[in-house]
Amino acid sequence: MAAPTAEEIRADSYVGFDTITQQIEHKLLKRGFQFNVIVVGQTGLGKSTLINTIFASHLIDSKGRLEADEPVRQTTEIHPVSHVIVENGVRLRLNIVDTPGYGDQVNNENCWDPIVKYIKDQHSAYLRKELTAMRDRHIQDTRIHCALFFINPTGHSLRPIDIIVMKKLSEVVNVVPVIAKSDSLTLEEREAFKQKIKAELDYHSIRLYPFDTEENDEEEIQLNARIRNMIPFAVVGSEKNVIIDGKTVRGRKNRWGVINVEDEKHCEFMYLRNFLTRTHLQDLIETTAQIHYEAFRSKQLLALKEQTNPRPAASAA
């Protein structure tokens, strides 16, 4: 039976329930927020540097090989680190999961398995806590909200392994691809490379974040369309400060000049940062819960139901 349509009316005098947004904000500020991101890409693409640049803090150290005689990792490893960042009274617990060793071997077959398993394990841990009879009031959420996938700036095309991994990741997490160290490409090469990547993503039906839903208004739909048109983001990361026209900016200096990572003419770092933190942070968290986790949860509960109530065996003819 459909719910009756409620008539919208205005109160004759001030009641005060419009302060509910302030009440919610007060509770959320006390509790703080949490954002979990996993970074995936070959060694040497500046994954750690970009994360540190996005959040304007030194959060993770490079896991790359520092010496020539240092052995190459034989497997993809998982390295989670956690920090609490405070900005204008807002506390953000940031969990960063690095994946050193991914794609570094001669034979990279199934090198993505530990990454997909880790993401699913976080869903599984949350589901177990959710189904506990005496569950916590606020369940610790380690579900991965975003996977930053780093693409080598070759200027040619995606590697077959990149296509496979993005396809598998997109089934369990919000994937955001970035062209790492894009200052190694000219603007013309960068644009041509982006178009090649877009064509390959479309050809292989790889569905990337952001997604449009029925809840989106026209402004949000247009914003998502602009972001999808820009993906993959061509970025440059740097934790160093350089001087440009008397101003201190974050950038990289080379023999030809300075790359200002916050200059839209130089790279798309600002668009990526604003997308991740200023416009879509909450949506990334909600999409993880409502789409990826919900799909995992439904599948697990259906499997549990099948185990509990097995179908009767067909009688012999």
C-alpha positions as CSV (number, residue, x, y, z in Angstrom):
1,M,0.0,0.0,0.0
2,A,1.5,3.3,-1.0
3,A,2.0,6.0,1.7
4,P,-0.5,8.8,1.5
5,T,0.8,12.1,0.0
6,A,1.6,14.6,2.7
7,E,0.5,18.2,2.3
8,E,3.2,20.8,2.9
9,I,2.1,23.5,5.3
10,R,3.8,26.3,7.1
11,A,3.6,26.7,10.9
12,D,1.7,29.7,12.2
13,S,4.6,30.6,14.5
14,Y,8.2,29.6,15.0
15,V,8.6,26.0,16.4
16,G,12.3,25.4,16.2
17,F,12.7,22.1,14.5
18,D,14.8,23.8,11.8
19,T,17.7,23.6,14.3
20,I,17.9,19.9,13.7
21,T,20.7,20.4,11.2
22,Q,22.7,22.2,13.9
23,Q,22.0,19.4,16.4
24,I,23.2,16.8,13.8
25,E,26.3,18.9,13.1
26,H,27.1,19.2,16.8
27,K,26.9,15.4,17.3
28,L,28.9,14.6,14.1
29,L,31.6,17.1,15.1
30,K,32.0,15.5,18.5
31,R,32.2,12.0,16.9
32,G,34.4,13.0,14.0
33,F,34.5,11.6,10.5
34,Q,36.4,8.8,8.9
35,F,37.6,8.3,5.3
36,N,39.4,5.2,4.1
37,V,41.4,5.3,0.8
38,I,43.5,2.6,-0.9
39,V,46.2,3.6,-3.4
40,V,47.1,1.2,-6.2
41,G,49.9,1.5,-8.7
42,Q,53.4,0.5,-9.6
43,T,56.4,1.6,-7.5
44,G,57.8,5.0,-8.4
45,L,54.6,6.7,-9.5
46,G,54.4,9.0,-6.5
47,K,51.5,7.4,-4.7
48,S,52.7,8.5,-1.2
49,T,53.6,12.0,-2.4
50,L,50.2,12.6,-4.0
51,I,48.3,11.5,-0.8
52,N,50.6,13.8,1.3
53,T,49.9,16.6,-1.2
54,I,46.2,16.2,-1.2
55,F,45.9,16.4,2.6
56,A,48.7,19.0,3.0
57,S,50.4,16.7,5.6
58,H,53.2,14.2,5.7
59,L,51.1,11.1,6.3
60,I,52.9,8.2,4.6
61,D,56.5,7.4,3.6
62,S,57.4,5.9,0.3
63,K,57.5,2.1,0.3
64,G,59.6,2.0,-2.9
65,R,63.0,0.4,-3.1
66,L,65.7,2.9,-2.1
67,E,68.8,1.0,-3.0
68,A,69.7,-0.9,-6.2
69,D,70.5,-4.1,-4.3
70,E,67.2,-4.0,-2.4
71,P,65.2,-7.1,-3.4
72,V,62.0,-6.6,-5.5
73,R,58.8,-7.5,-3.6
74,Q,57.5,-10.9,-4.8
75,T,54.0,-10.3,-3.8
76,T,51.6,-7.3,-3.4
77,E,51.6,-6.3,0.2
78,I,49.1,-4.3,2.3
79,H,50.3,-1.4,4.4
80,P,47.5,0.5,6.3
81,V,48.3,3.6,8.3
82,S,45.9,5.9,10.2
83,H,46.1,9.6,11.1
84,V,43.6,12.1,12.6
85,I,43.7,15.4,10.8
86,V,42.0,18.5,12.3
87,E,40.8,21.4,10.2
88,N,38.6,24.3,11.6
89,G,37.4,22.1,14.5
90,V,36.5,19.1,12.2
91,R,38.3,15.9,13.0
92,L,38.9,13.5,10.1
93,R,40.3,10.0,10.8
94,L,42.1,9.2,7.6
95,N,43.0,5.5,6.9
96,I,45.4,5.1,4.0
97,V,46.1,1.7,2.6
98,D,49.2,1.4,0.5
99,T,49.8,-1.6,-1.8
100,P,53.6,-1.8,-2.4
101,G,54.7,-4.5,-4.8
102,Y,51.6,-4.3,-7.1
103,G,52.6,-4.7,-10.7
104,D,56.3,-4.8,-10.0
105,Q,57.0,-8.4,-10.9
106,V,57.9,-9.9,-14.3
107,N,54.8,-12.2,-13.9
108,N,52.0,-10.1,-12.5
109,E,49.3,-12.8,-12.7
110,N,46.8,-12.5,-9.9
111,C,48.8,-9.7,-8.2
112,W,45.5,-7.9,-7.6
113,D,44.1,-10.7,-5.5
114,P,45.5,-9.4,-2.1
115,I,43.9,-6.0,-2.9
116,V,40.5,-7.3,-3.8
117,K,40.6,-9.7,-0.8
118,Y,41.5,-6.8,1.6
119,I,38.6,-4.7,0.4
120,K,36.2,-7.6,0.8
121,D,37.6,-8.5,4.2
122,Q,36.7,-5.0,5.4
123,H,33.1,-5.5,4.2
124,S,33.1,-8.9,5.9
125,A,34.4,-7.5,9.2
126,Y,31.7,-4.8,9.1
127,L,29.0,-7.3,8.4
128,R,30.0,-9.5,11.3
129,K,29.9,-6.6,13.7
130,E,26.5,-5.5,12.2
131,L,25.0,-9.0,12.8
132,T,26.3,-9.3,16.4
133,A,23.5,-9.5,18.9
134,M,25.2,-6.9,21.2
135,R,26.7,-4.8,18.5
136,D,28.5,-1.5,19.1
137,R,26.5,1.7,19.0
138,H,29.0,3.1,16.4
139,I,30.6,0.3,14.4
140,Q,34.3,1.0,13.5
141,D,34.1,1.5,9.7
142,T,37.2,0.2,7.8
143,R,35.3,-0.3,4.5
144,I,37.3,1.3,1.7
145,H,35.6,4.4,0.4
146,C,37.9,5.2,-2.5
147,A,40.6,3.4,-4.6
148,L,43.0,5.8,-6.3
149,F,44.4,4.0,-9.3
150,F,47.7,5.3,-10.6
151,I,48.4,5.1,-14.3
152,N,52.0,5.2,-15.7
153,P,52.3,8.3,-17.9
154,T,53.6,6.4,-20.9
155,G,51.4,8.3,-23.4
156,H,50.6,5.1,-25.2
157,S,47.7,3.0,-23.8
158,L,46.7,1.1,-20.6
159,R,48.6,-2.1,-19.9
160,P,46.4,-5.2,-20.0
161,I,46.9,-5.7,-16.3
162,D,45.6,-2.1,-15.6
163,I,42.4,-2.9,-17.5
164,I,41.9,-6.2,-15.6
165,V,42.6,-4.6,-12.2
166,M,40.4,-1.6,-12.7
167,K,37.6,-3.9,-13.9
168,K,37.9,-6.1,-10.8
169,L,38.2,-3.1,-8.4
170,S,35.3,-1.3,-9.8
171,E,33.1,-4.2,-8.8
172,V,33.9,-3.8,-5.1
173,V,35.0,-0.1,-4.6
174,N,34.8,3.4,-5.9
175,V,37.7,3.7,-8.4
176,V,39.2,7.0,-9.3
177,P,42.0,6.7,-11.9
178,V,44.8,9.3,-12.1
179,I,47.7,9.8,-14.5
180,A,50.7,10.0,-12.2
181,K,53.6,12.5,-12.8
182,S,51.7,14.0,-15.7
183,D,54.3,16.7,-16.1
184,S,56.4,14.2,-18.0
185,L,53.9,14.7,-20.9
186,T,53.3,17.7,-23.0
187,L,49.7,19.2,-22.9
188,E,49.0,17.7,-26.3
189,E,50.4,14.3,-25.3
190,R,48.5,14.4,-22.0
191,E,45.1,15.1,-23.8
192,A,45.7,12.4,-26.4
193,F,46.6,9.9,-23.6
194,K,43.5,10.8,-21.7
195,Q,41.3,10.2,-24.7
196,K,43.0,6.8,-25.3
197,I,42.3,5.8,-21.7
198,K,38.7,6.9,-21.9
199,A,38.2,4.9,-25.1
200,E,39.6,1.8,-23.4
201,L,37.5,2.2,-20.3
202,D,34.4,2.5,-22.4
203,Y,35.4,-0.4,-24.6
204,H,35.9,-2.7,-21.6
205,S,32.7,-1.4,-19.8
206,I,34.6,-0.3,-16.7
207,R,32.2,1.7,-14.6
208,L,34.0,4.3,-12.6
209,Y,32.9,6.7,-9.8
210,P,30.9,9.0,-9.6
211,F,27.5,7.4,-10.2
212,D,24.3,9.3,-10.8
213,T,21.3,8.3,-8.6
214,E,17.6,9.3,-8.4
215,E,18.5,11.5,-5.4
216,N,20.9,13.7,-7.4
217,D,19.5,17.1,-8.4
218,E,20.3,18.8,-11.7
219,E,23.4,20.6,-10.2
220,E,24.9,17.4,-8.9
221,I,24.2,15.6,-12.2
222,Q,26.0,18.3,-14.1
223,L,29.0,18.3,-11.7
224,N,29.3,14.5,-12.0
225,A,29.2,14.8,-15.8
226,R,32.1,17.4,-15.7
227,I,34.1,15.1,-13.4
228,R,33.5,12.0,-15.7
229,N,34.6,14.1,-18.6
230,M,37.9,15.0,-16.8
231,I,38.7,11.5,-15.6
232,P,41.5,10.3,-15.5
233,F,42.9,13.3,-13.6
234,A,46.3,14.2,-14.8
235,V,48.2,15.1,-11.6
236,V,51.5,16.1,-10.1
237,G,52.3,15.8,-6.5
238,S,54.9,17.6,-4.4
239,E,55.5,18.3,-0.7
240,K,58.2,20.9,-1.4
241,N,57.7,24.6,-1.5
242,V,59.1,26.7,-4.3
243,I,59.0,30.4,-5.0
244,I,57.1,31.8,-8.0
245,D,56.8,35.5,-8.5
246,G,57.6,36.0,-4.8
247,K,54.9,33.6,-3.7
248,T,55.5,30.3,-1.9
249,V,53.7,27.4,-3.7
250,R,53.9,23.6,-3.7
251,G,55.7,22.5,-6.8
252,R,58.5,20.9,-8.6
253,K,61.5,22.7,-10.1
254,N,63.3,21.4,-13.1
255,R,65.7,22.8,-15.7
256,W,62.8,24.3,-17.7
257,G,61.0,26.0,-14.9
258,V,58.6,25.3,-12.0
259,I,55.6,23.0,-12.0
260,N,53.0,24.6,-9.6
261,V,50.8,21.6,-8.6
262,E,48.0,24.1,-7.6
263,D,48.0,25.8,-11.0
264,E,45.2,24.5,-13.2
265,K,47.3,25.3,-16.3
266,H,50.0,23.0,-15.1
267,C,48.0,19.9,-14.0
268,E,44.6,18.8,-12.6
269,F,45.6,18.3,-9.0
270,M,43.3,21.0,-7.8
271,Y,40.3,19.3,-9.5
272,L,41.2,16.0,-8.0
273,R,41.6,17.4,-4.5
274,N,38.4,19.4,-4.6
275,F,36.6,16.4,-5.9
276,L,37.8,14.1,-3.1
277,T,37.5,16.5,-0.2
278,R,35.2,19.4,-1.0
279,T,32.4,18.0,-3.2
280,H,32.3,14.2,-3.0
281,L,33.8,13.1,0.3
282,Q,30.4,12.3,1.9
283,D,29.1,10.8,-1.3
284,L,32.1,8.4,-1.6
285,I,31.3,7.2,2.0
286,E,27.6,6.8,1.2
287,T,28.1,5.1,-2.1
288,T,30.4,2.6,-0.4
289,A,27.6,1.7,2.1
290,Q,24.7,1.9,-0.3
291,I,26.1,0.2,-3.4
292,H,29.3,-1.8,-2.8
293,Y,28.7,-2.9,0.7
294,E,25.0,-3.5,0.1
295,A,25.8,-5.8,-2.9
296,F,28.3,-7.7,-0.7
297,R,25.9,-7.9,2.2
298,S,23.0,-9.2,0.1
299,K,25.2,-11.9,-1.5
300,Q,26.5,-13.1,1.9
301,L,23.1,-13.2,3.5
302,L,21.6,-15.1,0.5
303,A,24.5,-17.6,0.7
304,L,23.9,-17.9,4.5
305,K,20.2,-18.5,3.9
306,E,21.0,-21.2,1.3
307,Q,23.2,-23.0,3.9
308,T,20.6,-22.7,6.6
309,N,17.7,-23.9,4.4
310,P,19.2,-26.2,1.8
311,R,16.9,-27.1,-1.1
312,P,15.5,-30.6,-0.9
313,A,17.2,-33.1,-3.1
314,A,15.3,-34.0,-6.2
315,S,13.7,-37.4,-5.9
316,A,15.1,-40.2,-8.1
317,A,13.0,-40.9,-11.2
